[in-house]
Amino acid sequence: MPGGCHMKTNAQNVAIFITTAAGEEARTIANILLQQRKVACVNILPGVSSLFWWHGKIDSTEESLLVAKTTASHIDDVVRLVKESHSYDVPEVIALPIVGGNQDYLEWMDKEVS
């Protein structure tokens, strides 16, 4: 790579984006995922303004965004747990691959999920 930038990729690590209703729902879902050891870490970003198509028209709401870090093998469990505990009919749960980063952090993530 130009400039001597070398990152080790680790396709088994993922970041999962989950939107929730504003308020306590975000913390509740984060705690469920952590207690069941399906994620290593969850960041909660409150005050997210979301605009989206719903029932044929553009809608909007204030939400919290969870960014959960885990391994690809836990995606299905995370989706199931979120759907079981979420107030939305169709909750957003999308996983994005982590293609690089601090290898010590990525190894810690792997160790913390079961």
VOGU-3710 file (C-alpha; in Angstrom, 3 decimals, decimal comma):
1> mpggchmktn> 0,000/0,000/0,000  1,227/3,548/-0,657  2,681/5,399/2,292  3,524/2,257/4,226  -0,030/1,829/5,471  -0,592/-1,844/6,266  -3,734/-3,063/7,990  -4,425/-6,676/8,750  -7,952/-7,534/7,679  -10,203/-9,709/9,782
11> aqnvaifitt> -13,444/-10,454/7,907  -14,870/-12,430/10,816  -15,390/-9,238/12,867  -18,515/-7,155/12,257  -20,155/-3,955/13,458  -23,927/-4,223/13,718  -26,081/-1,098/13,458  -29,352/-1,244/15,403  -31,779/1,669/15,670  -34,166/1,878/18,616
21> aageeartia> -36,822/4,171/19,986  -35,373/7,109/21,895  -35,074/6,465/25,619  -34,372/3,303/27,608  -34,919/0,786/24,787  -31,342/1,250/23,537  -29,805/0,471/26,934  -32,171/-2,485/27,461  -31,220/-4,079/24,140  -27,510/-3,356/24,672
31> nillqqrkva> -27,650/-5,055/28,080  -29,411/-8,129/26,670  -26,776/-8,522/23,944  -23,921/-8,051/26,423  -25,341/-10,320/29,142  -25,832/-13,124/26,607  -22,222/-12,536/25,408  -23,322/-12,080/21,793  -21,407/-8,795/21,496  -18,172/-7,506/23,001
41> cvnilpgvss> -19,124/-3,817/23,067  -22,085/-1,568/22,269  -21,908/2,173/21,655  -25,196/4,054/22,116  -25,602/7,241/20,109  -28,755/9,063/21,284  -30,534/11,817/19,375  -30,289/10,347/15,866  -32,759/11,935/13,441  -34,014/9,225/11,106
51> lfwwhgkids> -35,989/9,710/7,887  -37,344/6,668/6,068  -40,043/5,210/3,835  -42,870/3,590/5,839  -46,269/2,518/4,512  -45,823/4,381/1,232  -44,736/7,753/2,610  -41,667/9,434/4,062  -41,732/9,369/7,852  -39,277/10,541/10,511
61> teesllvakt> -38,495/10,007/14,165  -35,846/10,565/16,815  -33,972/7,373/17,629  -30,895/5,987/19,302  -28,310/4,131/17,235  -26,494/1,153/18,691  -23,181/0,090/17,174  -22,475/-3,428/18,425  -19,146/-5,143/17,794  -19,045/-8,908/17,505
71> tashiddvvr> -18,071/-11,784/15,214  -19,899/-12,834/12,060  -20,920/-16,129/13,693  -23,106/-14,179/16,170  -25,134/-12,149/13,638  -28,147/-14,505/13,626  -28,277/-14,568/17,436  -28,075/-10,767/17,599  -30,913/-10,422/15,063  -33,065/-12,904/17,004
81> lvkeshsydv> -32,478/-11,232/20,371  -33,144/-7,761/18,975  -36,387/-8,867/17,299  -37,549/-10,537/20,546  -36,988/-7,402/22,652  -37,577/-4,505/20,209  -40,679/-2,290/20,066  -40,575/-1,903/16,247  -42,375/-4,210/13,810  -39,299/-4,185/11,537
91> pevialpivg> -36,195/-3,193/13,527  -33,044/-2,174/11,679  -30,293/-4,703/12,353  -27,555/-4,569/9,706  -24,051/-6,021/9,926  -21,044/-4,455/8,251  -17,678/-6,225/7,965  -14,741/-4,766/9,856  -11,946/-4,847/7,309  -9,139/-3,674/9,564
101> gnqdylewmd> -8,160/-1,818/12,680  -6,312/-2,261/15,942  -5,500/-5,976/15,968  -5,386/-5,994/19,784  -8,971/-4,688/19,861  -10,150/-7,187/17,240  -8,602/-10,059/19,208  -10,245/-8,753/22,403  -13,625/-8,757/20,583  -13,135/-12,389/19,553
111> kevs> -12,271/-13,362/23,126  -15,277/-11,624/24,740  -18,095/-13,222/22,723  -19,153/-16,811/23,250
//
